[in-house]
Structure formats: C-alpha cells, structure tokens
Amino acid sequence: MMEVEEERDRDKEAESLREAEAAVEGLWEFSTRYLERRGAKGAASKWEDIKQRMEATLQLLEKQKDHLPKARYWYLKGKTLNVVPEHNPEVERCLSQAIKHAPELVDTWNQLGESYWKGGQAQQAHDCFAGALTQCKNKESLRNISMLLRYMCKDSGTREKSVEESVERAKEAVAMDVKDGISWSELSLSTCLCTVVVWGLYELTVLMLNLVYLSAQGVEHVS
C-alpha cells in the first residue's frame, strides 16, 4: 500500500513539473514571437499582454509549488519574472535559491546573469555566465560573455584584450552549433568591433565588404 502511494506521489510530481515547465516555456515563446504573430498593430499592447500571461503563470506555479522540487520551483519562478525587460530584484532572489539547491542547472546561471545585467551589474552577470560554463560548456553562456565583454570594454587600457576575448567566446559558440544564426550574428558584431579597436575604420570597411560579398555568394549558391 505504501509503495502504491509513493508511486502515486511520484507521478503527481512528474505531472506537476511537466505542466509548470510547459507554462513557463509557453510564456517565453509567447513573448519572443508576439510581434511575429500579432503584427505591428499589437506592439502597443505587447507588454501588457505578456505581463497578464506572466501573472497567470505565477499563479500556476504557486498552485503546484508543493509538488515541485525546490530547485525547479525557484528556477521556474525566477525565469517567469525575468520575461519582462525591467529589472526585478525578486528574480535574483528566486534564482539564487535555485542555484543553492541545484548548482548544476546551467539555465539558472544564465537567467541570473541576464537579470544582473538588466540591473547594470556587469561583473556579477559575467560571474554568472562563467559559473554556467563551469557546470557545462554551452553556446548561450558563451554568447552572453561575448556580448558582455563588448559592453564592458570601456577602459582604454583593457579594451583590446576584452574585444579579442569577445571574439574568441563568440567563435566557441559558433563551433558548438554552426547552424545557429544568433551565434553567427554575435561573432560578426564582435569581429567588427575588434577590427575597429585593433586595426581601424578602413579595415572595418574592407571586412564589411567581404562579408557582403560572401553573403551574396552564399545566396547565389543556394539559388
């Protein structure tokens, strides 16, 4: 009898986790593809609609809280709150709790880093993305570090080193998935900045012309 109850509890936990994860992923997809689905006419109500769905997702998580592993609950709540562009310290509290319970969850580190970045805490964000990479090498953390290094390269004394490292991290992200357009875009931006800092504007112009030529060749080849 006890074994039956334990199995029933495990099934309930698994069902609750699937429902909670689907709700949070659905929220993020809703946010990411909002304008694609609603068009320009929906731009005015975008964040109002997203916040309404965010609140509904938070209510679901609270309802399922007792049936979710602590690390997953705090992670999902933090990720839900992080869907809006405004910085919210509650995101950092939730995600820090998740990391305390399960430091191996890479996306938790990435979400926490993005939250710190929203709050203008660049070094803390960098530490989070680096923390994710200590758990598992992944293209999202590499891209984030690449972007962050470009943002942080204001000190003329370390600018060249920062942008060169930015390019290297972007290259690593591309190497992990050569079909990922976001990683290629990040590599292009970092390479352009590196060209300006290290060589100058003339070389950037030449580089851009070469990129345009190669892109045209690729389109022609596909055609």
Disulfide bonds with the S-S distance in Angstrom:
none
